[in-house]
Structures are given as C-alpha cells and as structure tokens.
Amino acid sequence: MNKQCTGILCLVVVLIAACSAGGGKEVSTAAAETDPLSYAFGMIMAEPFKDMGLTFNYDSFTQGFKEYYEGLNTQFSYEEALSQVQTVSMALYEEQANQERQKGITFLAENAKKAEVLTTASGLQYEVITEGSGARPAASDTVRVNYEGTLIDGTVFDSSYAYGEPVEFPLNRVIPGWTEGIQLMSEGSTYRLYIPSELAYGEQGASVIPPNSALIFKVELLTIVKEEE
C-alpha cells in the first residue's frame, strides 16, 4: 500500500528524504551521543514540532521509531498512527487559530479607540498618513503600489521595499481588505490599513501568515495603471 503523508508528517518525510539523497549513508544504530548522523536526523525530525506545544515521551517515541523502522510488530498500524497524529495536529491547529482570532479582535478593538483610526462598515480600519490629490481607483482598476505587510506583533511578512520596486495588481484579485482600503485612497496617498482576519486570509492563513490573523499594511498608492489603447 502506498502510504500518504499530510501536513507536518509530510515535512518530516521530505526532510529525511533530502538528507538521505544528499549523503547516501546508512544510519548507524549506535547511541546518539556517539553517532553524529543519527543525532542530526533527530534534530531534523524535531524541527517541525518545536512550536506546537507537544510533550513527548521520548522512550515511547524511540520505541515506535525503532519498531516501525526495523519492521517489527508495532502496537498499531501505520494508518492508525497517522490518524492519531492528524487528530492531535488538527486540535492544536484549531486552538492556535482561535487564539490568533482573539488576539486580532482584542487588537482591533483597542486600535479603534485611537483618534486617527477610522473604521468602515465592514470592520476595516485605516489611518491616513499622507493624503494625495490624484484620482481614486475603482475595484476594476489595476494599481501600482509600494507596501509593507506585518502581523499585529510587528513581524514583517511581505514588502515591496524588499523587492526594490513597486508592484502592480488588479484590485479585484486581492484580499477584500485591500480591495476596499485602496479604493478609499487617492493617487499619492499613504495609508495604514488594519485588516480583520475575515477581510484577509481568514481561517486558511497563507504561507507565514497564521490562520485567523489580523494584518497591518502600510500602502503607498503611486498611480492607477492606465491600459494602452
């Protein structure tokens, strides 16, 4: 049977496969303290789990690894093991997502109290840093902008400044918070957008953005891109 892995298990498998392909060495059964390669494999396997809040019984972990790796009789099947891990992973994911959602709600509630922050009917918050005098875009327009996106703890996850040049995109193909927020801006404006998770990436998250994250964007609307006739 071709066993399929998902999520964190898939990452472990990929990491192990990469190490195996790179060296082609047989892993020694010697104790970790005298076998650097086995120790290194242990470190690599631990990496995906470091921030999950799990507590391992290392004796059971080692026993399960050894018995399955050597083809011995295991306490349950691979499919049963995978099901247990997926159940725990999903519970942890949901807990972290709920915590992130609550952080966003608390942050936006406090942020809304600031005199310089305005809130729209959708819950989008924005702050005018510089007000331009040009035209305002429609949802069907393509715009050229500079921007920096951060989580509410200040972690930068994306920035056109890092690319060294502005970016262009149609307003109807981005997250709702951007579509709405940039339509409030005139060309030449710089705003700070505070975007609730439901107007951002929601429960799915995206890349380094955790699920249910509220986001902050500093956006410079440079111009509305005119299509050539």
PATORDO-976014 format. One line per 2 residues: number of its first residue (from 0); for each residue x, y, z of N, C-alpha, C, O, CB. Coordinates in pm, whole numbers. Glycine has a CB too. Layout:
BEGIN
NUM> X,Y,Z,X,Y,Z,X,Y,Z,X,Y,Z,X,Y,Z | ... .
***
This chain:
BEGIN
0> 85,-120,0,0,0,0,88,124,0,184,131,76,-96,1,122 | 56,220,-83,131,344,-89,82,439,20,-27,494,9,120,409,-227 .
2> 161,458,122,119,538,236,135,686,204,240,729,157,200,501,363 | 29,764,229,32,907,202,54,983,331,3,945,436,-97,953,133 .
4> 133,1091,322,154,1174,442,96,1311,416,88,1357,302,305,1184,478 | 56,1376,523,-1,1509,512,59,1600,617,110,1554,719,-153,1505,525 .
6> 53,1731,590,90,1831,689,230,1814,744,327,1803,669,-5,1827,801 | 240,1811,877,369,1807,943,442,1677,914,565,1676,906,353,1824,1093 .
8> 368,1565,898,434,1439,866,501,1446,730,610,1393,712,334,1323,869 | 437,1512,636,495,1523,503,626,1600,509,722,1565,441,397,1592,407 .
10> 630,1705,591,752,1781,605,865,1696,659,978,1705,612,730,1901,695 | 835,1612,758,936,1524,814,989,1430,707,1109,1410,694,878,1444,932 .
12> 896,1370,629,937,1277,526,1026,1345,423,1127,1289,381,815,1215,457 | 990,1467,383,1070,1540,286,1209,1569,339,1308,1554,268,1001,1670,246 .
14> 1216,1611,465,1345,1641,524,1434,1518,530,1553,1523,498,1327,1699,664 | 1375,1406,572,1453,1282,580,1498,1238,442,1612,1194,424,1370,1170,647 .
16> 1408,1250,345,1443,1209,209,1555,1295,154,1645,1246,86,1321,1217,117 | 1550,1424,185,1654,1514,136,1789,1478,195,1891,1479,125,1619,1660,169 .
18> 1789,1446,324,1915,1409,389,1968,1277,333,2088,1261,311,1896,1399,541 | 1876,1182,311,1918,1053,260,1976,1066,120,2078,1004,88,1802,955,261 .
20> 1910,1147,37,1956,1163,-101,2090,1234,-106,2173,1207,-192,1853,1241,-182 | 2110,1326,-11,2234,1404,-13,2355,1324,25,2462,1346,-31,2222,1521,78 .
22> 2342,1232,119,2461,1163,168,2470,1020,126,2580,969,102,2465,1170,314 | 2356,952,117,2357,812,80,2421,723,184,2462,611,154,2426,794,-49 .
24> 2430,773,309,2495,696,413,2394,613,491,2278,654,505,2571,788,508 | 2435,500,540,2349,418,624,2350,476,764,2456,510,817,2394,269,625 .
26> 2231,488,824,2221,542,958,2264,437,1058,2211,326,1060,2079,591,987 | 2357,471,1139,2409,377,1238,2309,357,1350,2229,446,1380,2542,425,1295 .
28> 2313,239,1412,2226,213,1527,2297,245,1657,2245,215,1764,2181,68,1527 | 2414,307,1648,2487,343,1769,2412,452,1845,2325,519,1788,2629,390,1736 .
30> 2444,469,1969,2380,569,2053,2402,708,1995,2506,735,1934,2433,562,2198 | 2302,799,2015,2307,931,1956,2432,1008,1996,2488,1083,1916,2184,1010,1995 .
32> 2477,989,2121,2591,1067,2167,2721,1026,2100,2820,1099,2106,2605,1053,2316 | 2724,909,2035,2844,866,1965,2823,857,1814,2913,816,1741,2890,732,2019 .
34> 2704,896,1768,2672,887,1625,2616,1021,1577,2495,1044,1590,2572,771,1597 | 2699,1108,1523,2653,1241,1482,2541,1238,1378,2453,1323,1380,2770,1319,1426 .
36> 2543,1139,1286,2441,1135,1184,2303,1103,1242,2204,1167,1205,2477,1033,1078 | 2296,1006,1332,2168,975,1397,2119,1095,1478,2000,1126,1480,2181,851,1489 .
38> 2212,1161,1543,2177,1280,1623,2121,1389,1531,2023,1455,1564,2302,1333,1700 | 2186,1406,1415,2141,1508,1320,2001,1476,1269,1920,1567,1253,2238,1519,1203 .
40> 1972,1347,1242,1838,1308,1199,1735,1342,1307,1626,1388,1277,1833,1159,1166 | 1771,1318,1432,1681,1352,1542,1649,1500,1546,1534,1539,1567,1740,1308,1673 .
42> 1751,1583,1526,1730,1729,1523,1636,1769,1410,1545,1849,1429,1865,1802,1509 | 1661,1713,1291,1580,1748,1174,1434,1707,1194,1343,1781,1157,1636,1681,1048 .
44> 1412,1590,1254,1276,1545,1279,1206,1632,1383,1084,1648,1378,1275,1401,1324 | 1283,1688,1476,1224,1769,1583,1179,1906,1534,1086,1965,1591,1322,1784,1697 .
46> 1244,1958,1431,1221,2097,1390,1075,2131,1363,1029,2234,1412,1301,2125,1267 | 997,2050,1287,859,2090,1258,768,2095,1381,661,2156,1376,800,1995,1160 .
48> 810,2031,1489,724,2019,1607,759,2117,1720,690,2122,1822,731,1878,1660 | 866,2195,1702,917,2276,1813,816,2373,1871,812,2393,1993,1038,2352,1768 .
50> 734,2434,1786,643,2538,1831,498,2491,1844,407,2573,1851,649,2654,1737 | 477,2360,1848,341,2307,1852,289,2285,1993,170,2259,2012,335,2178,1776 .
52> 376,2294,2092,331,2276,2230,311,2131,2270,244,2103,2369,204,2348,2251 | 369,2039,2194,356,1897,2227,457,1857,2335,564,1915,2346,376,1811,2103 .
54> 419,1756,2414,510,1696,2512,528,1549,2474,431,1473,2472,457,1712,2659 | 652,1511,2445,679,1374,2402,728,1287,2517,803,1333,2603,781,1374,2290 .
56> 686,1162,2518,752,1059,2598,860,1001,2509,832,927,2415,649,948,2649 | 985,1036,2537,1093,1004,2445,1120,853,2437,1165,803,2333,1220,1076,2486 .
58> 1093,782,2545,1109,636,2539,1010,575,2441,1047,490,2360,1090,574,2680 | 885,620,2447,783,569,2355,811,614,2212,792,539,2117,642,615,2399 .
60> 858,737,2197,892,789,2065,1001,702,2001,989,661,1885,940,936,2075 | 1105,674,2078,1216,592,2027,1171,450,1996,1212,391,1897,1331,590,2127 .
62> 1085,396,2083,1036,260,2062,954,253,1934,973,163,1853,950,213,2182 | 863,349,1915,781,349,1795,865,364,1669,840,297,1568,679,460,1802 .
64> 963,452,1674,1051,471,1558,1127,343,1526,1130,298,1411,1151,586,1584 | 1187,285,1629,1271,167,1610,1189,49,1557,1230,-17,1461,1339,128,1742 .
66> 1075,22,1619,996,-95,1581,940,-81,1439,937,-179,1365,883,-116,1679 | 896,38,1402,843,56,1268,957,55,1166,943,-5,1059,763,187,1259 .
68> 1067,121,1197,1180,130,1104,1240,-7,1075,1283,-35,963,1288,223,1161 | 1243,-92,1178,1305,-224,1162,1204,-331,1122,1239,-449,1112,1373,-264,1292 .
70> 1078,-292,1098,978,-388,1052,931,-483,1159,887,-594,1128,1032,-466,938 | 940,-443,1285,895,-528,1394,744,-511,1415,681,-425,1353,973,-495,1525 .
72> 688,-591,1503,546,-577,1537,524,-446,1612,587,-422,1714,497,-696,1620 | 436,-364,1561,406,-236,1626,273,-244,1699,192,-334,1673,404,-121,1522 .
74> 251,-150,1790,130,-152,1873,4,-127,1790,-103,-176,1826,140,-48,1982 | 15,-54,1681,-97,-31,1592,-43,-9,1451,78,5,1432,-183,89,1638 .
76> -131,-5,1355,-90,6,1215,-44,148,1184,-66,242,1260,-205,-33,1123 | 22,160,1069,66,293,1024,-54,386,1009,-47,503,1049,142,283,890 .
78> -164,336,952,-282,418,933,-340,466,1066,-385,580,1077,-387,340,855 | -340,378,1166,-389,418,1299,-297,523,1361,-344,616,1426,-400,295,1391 .
80> -166,506,1342,-71,605,1393,-93,740,1326,-96,844,1392,74,557,1371 | -108,737,1194,-131,861,1120,-259,929,1165,-262,1052,1177,-137,833,970 .
82> -363,851,1191,-490,908,1236,-473,978,1371,-528,1086,1392,-597,798,1247 | -398,916,1463,-374,978,1594,-302,1111,1579,-339,1210,1642,-293,884,1684 .
84> -199,1113,1496,-121,1235,1478,-205,1344,1412,-198,1460,1451,4,1207,1393 | -285,1306,1314,-370,1404,1246,-475,1462,1341,-506,1581,1334,-439,1340,1125 .
86> -529,1378,1428,-630,1426,1524,-570,1529,1619,-629,1634,1644,-688,1309,1603 | -451,1498,1671,-385,1591,1763,-344,1717,1690,-359,1827,1742,-262,1525,1828 .
88> -291,1703,1568,-248,1819,1490,-364,1911,1461,-351,2033,1470,-183,1774,1358 | -480,1855,1426,-596,1936,1397,-645,2010,1521,-684,2127,1513,-709,1849,1340 .
90> -642,1943,1635,-684,2008,1759,-592,2125,1794,-638,2231,1834,-686,1907,1875 | -461,2103,1777,-365,2210,1803,-383,2325,1705,-376,2442,1743,-222,2157,1795 .
92> -408,2292,1577,-429,2393,1475,-551,2479,1511,-545,2602,1502,-449,2327,1337 | -659,2416,1550,-780,2489,1583,-761,2577,1707,-811,2689,1715,-896,2393,1606 .
94> -686,2523,1804,-659,2602,1925,-577,2726,1891,-608,2836,1937,-585,2517,2029 | -472,2708,1810,-388,2821,1772,-467,2922,1687,-448,3043,1701,-265,2772,1695 .
96> -554,2871,1600,-635,2960,1516,-731,3042,1601,-750,3161,1576,-712,2878,1412 | -791,2980,1701,-881,3052,1791,-807,3158,1872,-857,3268,1894,-953,2955,1885 .
98> -687,3123,1917,-606,3220,1991,-569,3339,1903,-573,3454,1947,-479,3153,2045 | -534,3310,1778,-496,3417,1686,-615,3507,1656,-601,3629,1648,-440,3358,1555 .
100> -731,3447,1640,-853,3525,1614,-881,3619,1731,-915,3735,1710,-973,3432,1590 | -869,3568,1854,-896,3651,1970,-794,3763,1983,-830,3875,2021,-897,3567,2097 .
102> -669,3735,1952,-567,3840,1954,-605,3953,1858,-593,4071,1890,-428,3782,1917 | -651,3913,1738,-690,4013,1639,-808,4096,1684,-808,4218,1667,-722,3946,1508 .
104> -908,4031,1742,-1026,4103,1791,-987,4204,1898,-1031,4319,1896,-1130,4004,1845 | -904,4161,1992,-859,4250,2101,-779,4367,2046,-800,4482,2085,-775,4172,2204 .
106> -686,4336,1956,-602,4442,1897,-686,4546,1825,-667,4666,1845,-499,4382,1801 | -779,4500,1740,-859,4594,1662,-954,4676,1749,-981,4792,1720,-939,4518,1556 .
108> -1004,4615,1856,-1092,4688,1948,-1017,4803,2014,-1071,4913,2028,-1149,4594,2055 | -893,4779,2054,-811,4884,2114,-768,4986,2009,-766,5106,2034,-687,4823,2183 .
110> -734,4936,1892,-687,5025,1786,-795,5123,1742,-767,5237,1707,-640,4944,1666 | -921,5077,1745,-1033,5160,1701,-1054,5281,1791,-1120,5378,1751,-1160,5078,1698 .
112> -998,5277,1912,-1014,5388,2006,-924,5507,1972,-943,5617,2025,-985,5340,2146 | -826,5485,1886,-733,5592,1851,-803,5695,1762,-876,5659,1670,-607,5536,1780 .
114> -779,5822,1791,-847,5929,1718,-815,5928,1569,-899,5965,1487,-810,6063,1777 | -693,5886,1534,-651,5890,1394,-697,5770,1313,-678,5766,1192,-501,5899,1387 .
116> -759,5671,1380,-801,5549,1312,-950,5555,1282,-1032,5580,1371,-768,5425,1396 | -985,5532,1157,-1124,5530,1113,-1166,5387,1081,-1083,5306,1038,-1144,5622,989 .
118> -1293,5356,1101,-1344,5220,1079,-1460,5224,982,-1552,5305,996,-1388,5156,1212 | -1457,5135,883,-1565,5127,785,-1672,5029,833,-1656,4964,936,-1511,5084,647 .
120> -1780,5021,758,-1891,4932,795,-1849,4786,796,-1906,4706,871,-2008,4951,698 | -1751,4750,715,-1706,4610,708,-1617,4570,825,-1593,4452,847,-1633,4587,578 .
122> -1568,4671,899,-1473,4643,1007,-1330,4678,971,-1242,4672,1057,-1481,4500,1046 | -1306,4713,844,-1173,4758,805,-1139,4887,877,-1221,4978,887,-1165,4778,653 .
124> -1017,4896,928,-969,5018,991,-858,5078,906,-779,5006,845,-920,4990,1135 | -852,5210,901,-745,5275,825,-703,5405,890,-778,5470,963,-790,5300,681 .
126> -580,5440,861,-519,5562,915,-454,5636,800,-375,5577,725,-416,5529,1028 | -484,5764,785,-427,5845,678,-291,5898,724,-282,5974,820,-523,5962,639 .
128> -188,5856,655,-53,5907,684,-25,6029,596,18,6134,645,55,5796,660 | -51,6014,467,-40,6124,372,-159,6117,278,-190,6010,225,94,6119,293 .
130> -227,6230,258,-343,6231,168,-300,6287,33,-253,6400,23,-458,6315,228 | -318,6209,-70,-283,6253,-204,-393,6336,-267,-499,6357,-208,-251,6134,-292 .
132> -366,6382,-390,-463,6468,-459,-506,6410,-593,-577,6477,-669,-404,6606,-479 | -464,6287,-624,-499,6227,-752,-634,6159,-750,-715,6177,-659,-393,6129,-792 .
134> -657,6078,-854,-784,6007,-868,-790,5889,-772,-688,5840,-723,-803,5959,-1013 | -911,5845,-747,-931,5724,-667,-961,5607,-759,-1034,5622,-858,-1045,5744,-564 .
136> -906,5490,-729,-929,5375,-816,-1066,5310,-791,-1125,5325,-684,-818,5271,-795 | -1113,5240,-891,-1231,5155,-878,-1185,5012,-859,-1068,4980,-881,-1325,5168,-1001 .
138> -1277,4925,-817,-1241,4785,-791,-1190,4714,-916,-1117,4616,-906,-1361,4711,-736 | -1229,4764,-1032,-1187,4701,-1157,-1053,4752,-1207,-1002,4702,-1308,-1292,4724,-1263 .
140> -994,4850,-1138,-868,4909,-1182,-747,4827,-1139,-753,4748,-1045,-855,5050,-1128 | -638,4847,-1211,-507,4796,-1170,-428,4912,-1112,-429,5023,-1166,-431,4730,-1291 .
142> -360,4888,-1001,-287,4994,-933,-141,4957,-917,-104,4840,-918,-349,5023,-795 | -59,5060,-903,83,5041,-872,106,5095,-732,73,5210,-702,176,5114,-978 .
144> 162,5012,-644,178,5049,-503,313,5005,-449,378,4916,-503,66,4987,-420 | 354,5071,-342,455,5020,-252,383,4982,-123,286,5047,-85,570,5124,-226 .
146> 431,4879,-56,362,4836,66,455,4757,156,559,4706,114,239,4752,31 | 414,4750,282,478,4661,379,368,4599,463,285,4669,520,582,4737,469 .
148> 368,4466,471,268,4394,548,327,4334,673,433,4272,668,203,4286,464 | 259,4352,787,307,4297,913,193,4227,986,76,4257,966,367,4407,1002 .
150> 231,4132,1072,137,4078,1169,119,4182,1278,193,4280,1283,186,3941,1227 | 23,4161,1367,-3,4262,1470,108,4268,1574,113,4363,1653,-134,4234,1538 .
152> 198,4169,1575,312,4175,1666,431,4246,1603,538,4254,1663,353,4036,1710 | 413,4297,1480,519,4371,1413,604,4289,1318,691,4345,1251,606,4431,1513 .
154> 581,4159,1309,658,4074,1219,626,4107,1074,510,4099,1032,630,3925,1248 | 727,4144,997,709,4175,855,702,4043,777,792,3960,787,824,4265,801 .
156> 595,4024,700,582,3901,621,591,3927,471,610,3833,394,449,3833,652 | 580,4052,429,592,4082,287,617,4232,272,567,4313,350,464,4038,209 .
158> 694,4268,169,727,4409,149,778,4432,8,870,4365,-37,832,4456,252 | 718,4528,-62,769,4564,-193,903,4636,-181,983,4635,-274,669,4652,-268 .
160> 925,4698,-66,1053,4766,-44,1168,4665,-47,1279,4698,-91,1052,4843,91 | 1141,4545,-1,1244,4441,-4,1273,4397,-147,1384,4355,-178,1200,4320,79 .
162> 1171,4407,-236,1191,4372,-376,1268,4481,-451,1330,4456,-554,1057,4346,-443 | 1261,4602,-396,1332,4713,-460,1252,4785,-567,1307,4870,-638,1458,4664,-519 .
164> 1123,4752,-581,1041,4819,-681,894,4800,-646,858,4705,-578,1071,4764,-822 | 808,4892,-693,664,4879,-668,607,4757,-738,671,4696,-823,590,5006,-715 .
166> 484,4723,-701,414,4611,-765,282,4661,-821,227,4762,-776,391,4494,-666 | 232,4590,-921,103,4621,-982,10,4502,-967,53,4387,-976,121,4660,-1131 .
168> -119,4531,-944,-217,4422,-936,-358,4478,-955,-383,4593,-920,-206,4346,-801 | -449,4397,-1009,-589,4437,-1018,-653,4435,-879,-632,4341,-802,-667,4344,-1116 .
170> -729,4536,-848,-789,4544,-714,-893,4435,-689,-922,4404,-574,-854,4679,-694 | -947,4377,-794,-1048,4273,-774,-988,4135,-761,-1061,4035,-762,-1146,4274,-887 .
172> -854,4126,-747,-788,3996,-733,-702,3986,-608,-611,3904,-601,-704,3967,-855 | -730,4071,-511,-654,4069,-385,-751,4047,-270,-872,4035,-290,-574,4201,-366 .
174> -698,4042,-149,-784,4020,-33,-885,4135,-19,-855,4247,-58,-699,4007,96 | -1003,4108,35,-1107,4210,43,-1063,4338,115,-1105,4448,77,-1227,4153,114 .
176> -978,4325,217,-932,4444,289,-853,4539,201,-860,4660,218,-848,4403,406 | -778,4482,107,-705,4565,11,-800,4625,-91,-791,4743,-122,-597,4482,-59 .
178> -890,4544,-143,-984,4594,-244,-1062,4714,-190,-1078,4814,-260,-1082,4482,-286 | -1109,4703,-67,-1185,4812,-8,-1095,4928,31,-1125,5044,1,-1261,4763,115 .
180> -984,4897,98,-899,5003,153,-836,5091,49,-830,5213,66,-792,4942,237 | -788,5032,-59,-718,5112,-160,-816,5197,-239,-777,5300,-295,-638,5022,-255 .
182> -943,5156,-247,-1043,5241,-311,-1072,5368,-230,-1129,5463,-283,-1173,5163,-331 | -1034,5369,-105,-1050,5489,-23,-940,5591,-50,-953,5707,-13,-1051,5453,125 .
184> -832,5548,-114,-713,5629,-131,-712,5703,-264,-764,5654,-364,-589,5543,-120 | -653,5822,-264,-626,5893,-388,-481,5869,-428,-397,5839,-342,-654,6045,-372 .
186> -452,5880,-556,-314,5866,-600,-224,5963,-523,-258,6080,-504,-303,5892,-753 | -111,5912,-479,-19,5993,-399,-40,5978,-250,36,6035,-171,-33,6136,-435 .
188> -141,5901,-209,-171,5881,-67,-87,5769,-7,-43,5677,-77,-321,5850,-47 | -65,5779,122,-10,5669,201,-103,5645,318,-125,5734,400,136,5701,249 .
190> -156,5524,327,-245,5487,434,-186,5368,510,-101,5295,458,-387,5453,380 | -233,5351,632,-208,5227,705,-342,5155,721,-436,5209,778,-141,5255,846 .
192> -348,5034,670,-471,4955,677,-460,4850,786,-361,4777,794,-500,4888,541 | -562,4843,871,-570,4741,976,-684,4647,935,-801,4684,938,-595,4807,1120 .
194> -648,4526,897,-743,4439,829,-782,4320,917,-695,4241,954,-684,4389,696 | -911,4307,952,-956,4189,1028,-932,4062,948,-924,4065,825,-1107,4201,1064 .
196> -921,3951,1017,-888,3825,950,-990,3788,842,-954,3732,739,-879,3713,1052 | -1119,3819,866,-1220,3782,769,-1209,3864,639,-1267,3826,537,-1359,3798,829 .
198> -1136,3975,643,-1111,4054,522,-971,4029,470,-926,4094,376,-1131,4204,550 | -901,3933,533,-765,3899,491,-763,3754,443,-829,3722,344,-663,3920,608 .
200> -690,3667,511,-677,3528,466,-759,3430,549,-753,3310,526,-533,3487,470 | -836,3481,646,-932,3400,718,-875,3279,787,-762,3280,836,-1037,3357,627 .
202> -954,3174,791,-918,3052,863,-805,2975,796,-741,2892,860,-1039,2963,876 | -779,3000,669,-676,2925,597,-536,2979,624,-439,2904,622,-704,2929,448 .
204> -526,3110,650,-393,3168,659,-325,3164,523,-388,3129,423,-308,3095,765 | -198,3198,519,-125,3196,392,23,3199,421,74,3293,483,-165,3317,301 .
206> 94,3096,377,239,3090,392,276,3115,538,244,3034,625,309,3195,300 | 344,3226,566,388,3256,703,280,3326,784,303,3361,900,514,3341,701 .
208> 163,3348,726,54,3416,798,-32,3311,867,-93,3229,799,-32,3503,701 | -37,3310,1000,-118,3211,1071,-266,3227,1040,-310,3336,1002,-95,3223,1222 .
210> -344,3121,1055,-489,3131,1033,-552,3231,1129,-510,3245,1244,-555,2994,1050 | -654,3299,1079,-732,3397,1157,-650,3519,1201,-682,3582,1301,-789,3329,1279 .
212> -546,3551,1126,-462,3665,1163,-519,3797,1113,-556,3809,996,-321,3645,1108 | -526,3896,1202,-546,4034,1159,-412,4085,1106,-306,4048,1156,-600,4124,1278 .
214> -418,4170,1004,-296,4216,938,-290,4368,934,-392,4436,940,-287,4159,797 | -168,4419,922,-144,4563,909,-64,4586,781,38,4521,759,-70,4621,1034 .
216> -110,4679,699,-37,4715,577,-15,4865,572,-109,4943,588,-111,4666,452 | 108,4905,550,136,5042,509,138,5041,357,215,4967,296,272,5097,570 .
218> 52,5124,294,37,5121,149,54,5260,91,-8,5355,137,-100,5064,111 | 139,5273,-10,152,5395,-89,86,5370,-225,131,5284,-300,303,5438,-105 .
220> -18,5444,-256,-82,5432,-387,-9,5527,-482,-30,5648,-478,-236,5466,-380 | 75,5471,-567,157,5553,-656,76,5602,-776,79,5720,-810,278,5473,-704 .
222> 4,5510,-838,-74,5550,-955,-176,5443,-991,-163,5326,-954,19,5578,-1075 | -278,5485,-1064,-370,5392,-1127,-313,5363,-1265,-287,5455,-1343,-518,5450,-1133 .
224> -295,5236,-1295,-232,5198,-1421,-334,5210,-1535,-441,5151,-1531,-176,5053,-1414 | -297,5288,-1635,-384,5307,-1750,-348,5206,-1858,-232,5194,-1896,-373,5451,-1804 .
226> -447,5134,-1908,-422,5039,-2016,-403,5114,-2147,-470,5213,-2175,-539,4937,-2027 | -308,5063,-2226,-284,5123,-2355,-399,5094,-2450,-450,4982,-2456,-152,5073,-2413 .
228> -437,5193,-2523,-549,5176,-2618,-495,5116,-2749,-572,5094,-2843,-621,5313,-2645 .
***
